[in-house]
Amino acid sequence: MQLYDVVAGVLKIDPSDLCEQSNALNTPNWDSLRHIELMLAVETTFGANFSMAEMVSMQDLGDMRKLLEVKGVKFDDSEPIRLSA
């Protein structure tokens, strides 16, 4: 399962509505409670653990992807990185 699919599932939106710049300010249903659910879903799906500082530092999905890659997560090349939705 890829990042856009996980995020879309938590937010109950279509994955095609997401891009690397998607964040709580420009994405439907992304509020503070959903952000916590989102962090838990991403940690569980990708087997990564985020510190509180890391959670706060992630401003958008691009930041989340970069941090996951630093933690050793490999993403499937079949999911292109979208710069705009």
Backbone as numpy.savetxt, mean C-alpha at the origin, in Angstrom:
# Nx Ny Nz CAx CAy CAz Cx Cy Cz
-0.34 -12.10 -4.32 -1.20 -10.93 -4.32 -0.30 -9.68 -4.32
-0.66 -8.74 -5.12 0.17 -7.55 -5.27 -0.36 -6.38 -4.44
0.45 -5.37 -4.31 0.17 -4.25 -3.42 -1.16 -3.57 -3.74
-1.42 -3.25 -5.00 -2.66 -2.56 -5.34 -3.88 -3.41 -4.96
-3.77 -4.73 -5.14 -4.89 -5.61 -4.80 -5.15 -5.62 -3.30
-4.10 -5.67 -2.51 -4.25 -5.67 -1.05 -4.90 -4.37 -0.60
-4.37 -3.25 -1.08 -4.89 -1.94 -0.68 -6.34 -1.79 -1.12
-6.62 -2.16 -2.35 -7.98 -2.03 -2.87 -8.96 -2.90 -2.07
-8.52 -4.08 -1.67 -9.38 -4.95 -0.88 -9.75 -4.34 0.46
-8.78 -3.74 1.12 -9.04 -3.09 2.41 -9.93 -1.87 2.24
-9.66 -1.08 1.22 -10.41 0.15 1.01 -11.73 -0.07 0.27
-11.92 -1.30 -0.24 -13.13 -1.64 -0.99 -13.33 -0.75 -2.21
-12.22 -0.64 -2.97 -12.25 0.10 -4.23 -11.62 -0.77 -5.32
-11.70 -0.33 -6.55 -11.10 -1.06 -7.66 -9.59 -0.81 -7.68
-8.77 -1.85 -7.84 -7.32 -1.66 -7.88 -6.87 -0.68 -8.97
-7.63 -0.58 -10.05 -7.23 0.33 -11.13 -7.37 1.80 -10.72
-8.02 2.05 -9.58 -8.13 3.43 -9.07 -6.91 3.85 -8.27
-5.95 2.95 -8.12 -4.76 3.22 -7.31 -3.53 3.45 -8.17
-2.61 4.25 -7.65 -1.32 4.46 -8.29 -0.29 4.71 -7.19
0.93 4.93 -7.56 1.99 5.13 -6.58 1.78 6.38 -5.73
1.03 7.37 -6.24 0.77 8.58 -5.48 -0.51 8.51 -4.65
-1.18 7.37 -4.66 -2.41 7.22 -3.86 -2.07 7.33 -2.38
-2.91 8.11 -1.68 -2.71 8.31 -0.24 -4.05 8.61 0.41
-4.03 8.90 1.70 -5.26 9.13 2.44 -6.00 10.38 1.99
-5.31 11.31 1.37 -5.94 12.56 0.95 -6.63 12.45 -0.40
-6.19 11.51 -1.24 -6.75 11.45 -2.60 -7.39 10.10 -2.95
-7.60 9.25 -1.95 -8.14 7.93 -2.21 -9.40 7.69 -1.37
-10.49 7.30 -2.03 -11.74 7.05 -1.29 -11.56 6.00 -0.20
-12.25 6.22 0.92 -12.32 5.28 2.04 -11.03 5.16 2.86
-10.00 5.91 2.52 -8.73 5.80 3.25 -8.75 6.81 4.39
-9.23 6.37 5.54 -9.26 7.21 6.73 -8.31 6.60 7.77
-8.29 7.15 8.97 -7.32 6.71 9.97 -7.55 5.25 10.39
-8.79 4.84 10.52 -9.07 3.45 10.89 -8.66 2.51 9.76
-9.00 2.85 8.55 -8.62 2.01 7.41 -7.10 1.98 7.23
-6.43 3.05 7.62 -4.96 3.07 7.51 -4.37 1.97 8.40
-4.90 1.83 9.60 -4.42 0.78 10.50 -4.72 -0.60 9.91
-5.92 -0.78 9.39 -6.28 -2.05 8.74 -5.36 -2.32 7.54
-5.07 -1.26 6.81 -4.20 -1.37 5.65 -2.80 -1.81 6.05
-2.25 -1.21 7.09 -0.90 -1.59 7.56 -0.88 -3.06 7.97
-1.90 -3.50 8.70 -1.96 -4.90 9.14 -2.08 -5.85 7.95
-2.91 -5.49 6.98 -3.09 -6.35 5.80 -1.79 -6.44 4.99
-1.10 -5.33 4.84 0.15 -5.34 4.08 1.22 -6.14 4.83
1.31 -5.94 6.14 2.28 -6.72 6.93 2.01 -8.22 6.81
0.75 -8.60 6.94 0.37 -10.00 6.88 0.62 -10.59 5.49
0.20 -9.88 4.47 0.33 -10.38 3.09 1.78 -10.55 2.67
2.61 -9.57 3.01 3.99 -9.58 2.52 5.00 -10.06 3.56
4.54 -10.42 4.76 5.44 -10.94 5.78 6.44 -9.92 6.27
6.04 -8.67 6.30 6.93 -7.59 6.75 6.34 -6.97 8.01
7.20 -6.41 8.82 6.76 -5.69 10.01 7.22 -4.25 9.92
6.29 -3.33 10.17 6.61 -1.90 10.14 6.70 -1.37 11.57
7.69 -0.55 11.81 7.75 0.16 13.08 6.77 1.32 13.02
6.47 1.89 14.16 5.57 3.05 14.19 6.15 4.18 13.35
7.45 4.40 13.45 8.10 5.47 12.67 7.96 5.21 11.17
8.08 3.95 10.76 7.94 3.62 9.34 6.50 3.85 8.89
5.54 3.47 9.71 4.13 3.67 9.35 3.83 5.15 9.15
4.38 5.98 10.01 4.13 7.42 9.93 4.85 8.02 8.73
6.00 7.46 8.36 6.80 8.04 7.28 6.23 7.76 5.89
5.39 6.73 5.76 4.83 6.39 4.46 3.74 7.37 4.08
3.99 8.15 3.06 3.04 9.17 2.63 2.11 8.69 1.53
2.52 7.67 0.77 1.70 7.17 -0.33 2.10 5.73 -0.65
1.44 5.15 -1.64 1.73 3.75 -1.98 3.14 3.58 -2.53
3.67 4.59 -3.17 5.05 4.52 -3.65 6.02 4.35 -2.49
5.81 5.11 -1.42 6.65 4.98 -0.22 6.50 3.59 0.38
5.27 3.08 0.39 5.02 1.76 0.95 5.75 0.69 0.14
5.67 0.80 -1.18 6.35 -0.16 -2.05 7.86 -0.12 -1.81
8.43 1.08 -1.75 9.87 1.21 -1.54 10.30 0.59 -0.22
9.54 0.84 0.84 9.88 0.29 2.15 9.77 -1.24 2.14
8.75 -1.77 1.49 8.62 -3.22 1.39 9.81 -3.81 0.63
10.25 -3.15 -0.43 11.40 -3.64 -1.19 12.66 -3.62 -0.34
12.83 -2.57 0.48 13.97 -2.50 1.40 13.93 -3.68 2.37
12.74 -4.09 2.74 12.57 -5.21 3.67 12.65 -6.57 2.96
12.96 -6.56 1.67 13.20 -7.80 0.94 12.02 -8.35 0.15
10.92 -7.61 0.10 9.76 -8.07 -0.65 10.03 -7.88 -2.14
9.79 -8.93 -2.90 9.94 -8.89 -4.35 8.55 -8.81 -4.96
8.34 -7.85 -5.84 7.06 -7.70 -6.51 7.11 -8.32 -7.89
5.99 -8.89 -8.29 5.84 -9.52 -9.59 5.92 -8.45 -10.67
6.77 -8.67 -11.66 6.93 -7.70 -12.74 5.68 -7.57 -13.61
4.74 -8.51 -13.46 3.53 -8.44 -14.28 2.60 -7.32 -13.79
2.83 -6.80 -12.58 2.04 -5.68 -12.10 2.85 -4.41 -12.34
2.50 -3.65 -13.37 3.27 -2.44 -13.63 3.03 -1.40 -12.54
4.04 -0.60 -12.30 3.92 0.50 -11.35 3.19 1.62 -12.07
2.06 2.02 -11.51 1.25 3.08 -12.12 1.59 4.42 -11.48
1.95 5.37 -12.30 2.27 6.70 -11.80 1.03 7.57 -11.69
-0.05 7.15 -12.34 -1.34 7.85 -12.19 -2.45 6.83 -12.38
-3.57 7.09 -11.74 -4.70 6.16 -11.81 -5.51 6.39 -13.07
